[in-house]
Amino acid sequence: MIRAALIVAALALPVAAQDEPNAVRTESANGATLRTLDKVSGEVIDVEMGVGQTMAYGPLQITLHECRYPADNRAGDAFGLIQVVDARAVQELFAGWMVASSPALNALEHRRYDVWILNCLSI
């Protein structure tokens, strides 16, 4: 519950302050492409998701809360606010921002599955 409150609070924060000269202005997209990897089978699947959508991947429930990209470069780096829950254990495994250019910076730690963001989309 605390993490869910943190996600809601993060969504309410301004994207970039007007008086910060080095701040990167971002825009929100209404979807994203996520890549999934099953480390046991080696299967890689790219999935397009809309903001607010939840998908099942094995026992995982993956929700995309937001996707942002640099305002002056739509094809630039994507930032996705993602939540991953293990449906069997009813346990949150990950909640936070993933960065497309640095997926290991803030990654899902799971023994079998990897999930990361590739880019933002307009769906």
C-alpha positions in Angstrom: 0.0 0.0 0.0 2.8 2.4 0.8 4.4 1.8 -2.6 1.1 2.5 -4.3 0.8 5.8 -2.4 4.4 6.7 -3.6 3.5 6.0 -7.2 0.4 8.3 -6.9 2.6 10.9 -5.3 5.2 10.6 -8.1 2.6 11.1 -10.7 1.5 14.3 -9.1 5.0 15.8 -9.2 5.8 18.4 -11.9 7.8 17.0 -14.8 10.5 19.8 -14.8 10.6 23.0 -12.8 10.5 26.2 -14.9 13.5 27.7 -13.1 15.8 24.7 -13.6 18.1 25.5 -16.5 19.4 22.0 -17.0 16.0 20.2 -16.5 14.9 18.1 -19.5 11.3 18.9 -20.5 9.3 15.7 -21.0 6.0 14.8 -22.5 3.7 11.9 -21.6 2.7 9.2 -24.0 -0.3 7.0 -23.7 1.6 3.7 -24.2 4.9 1.9 -24.3 6.7 -1.1 -25.7 8.0 -3.4 -23.0 10.4 -6.3 -23.6 10.0 -9.5 -21.6 12.6 -12.3 -21.2 12.0 -15.8 -19.8 15.5 -16.7 -18.6 14.7 -20.4 -18.5 13.3 -20.8 -22.1 15.2 -17.9 -23.6 11.9 -16.6 -25.0 11.9 -12.8 -25.7 8.5 -11.0 -26.3 7.9 -7.4 -27.1 4.5 -6.1 -25.8 2.7 -2.9 -26.6 0.8 -1.6 -23.5 -1.4 1.4 -22.9 -1.0 3.5 -19.8 -3.1 2.0 -17.0 -3.1 -1.5 -18.6 -2.1 -4.6 -16.8 -0.7 -7.7 -18.5 0.0 -11.2 -17.3 3.4 -12.7 -17.9 3.8 -16.1 -16.3 2.8 -15.5 -12.7 3.6 -11.8 -13.0 1.1 -8.9 -13.3 2.8 -6.0 -15.0 1.1 -2.5 -14.9 2.3 0.5 -16.9 1.4 3.6 -15.0 3.1 6.3 -17.1 5.6 6.7 -20.0 7.6 9.9 -20.6 10.1 11.0 -23.3 12.1 14.1 -24.0 9.8 16.8 -25.4 12.1 17.7 -28.3 12.9 14.1 -29.2 10.0 11.6 -29.3 12.4 8.8 -30.3 14.7 9.7 -27.4 15.0 7.9 -24.1 11.9 6.5 -22.6 11.0 6.6 -18.9 8.3 4.2 -17.7 6.6 4.0 -14.3 6.0 0.3 -13.9 4.7 -2.0 -11.2 5.2 -5.8 -11.2 3.3 -8.1 -8.8 3.7 -11.8 -8.3 0.1 -12.9 -8.5 0.8 -16.3 -6.8 2.4 -14.8 -3.7 0.4 -11.6 -3.9 3.7 -9.7 -3.5 4.9 -6.6 -5.2 8.3 -7.3 -6.8 9.0 -3.9 -8.4 7.5 -0.4 -8.4 9.3 2.5 -9.9 10.8 4.2 -13.0 12.6 2.2 -15.6 14.9 4.0 -18.1 15.2 2.5 -21.6 18.8 3.6 -22.1 19.9 2.1 -18.7 17.6 -0.9 -17.9 20.0 -2.1 -15.1 19.8 1.3 -13.3 16.5 0.3 -11.7 15.6 -3.2 -12.7 13.2 -5.9 -11.7 15.0 -8.5 -9.6 13.5 -11.9 -10.4 15.2 -15.3 -10.8 13.3 -16.3 -13.9 11.8 -13.2 -15.6 13.2 -9.8 -16.9 11.0 -6.9 -17.9 12.2 -3.6 -19.2 10.9 -0.6 -21.2 12.0 0.0 -24.8 10.1 3.1 -25.9 7.0 5.2 -25.5 4.1 4.9 -28.0 1.0 6.7 -29.0 -1.7 4.1 -29.0 
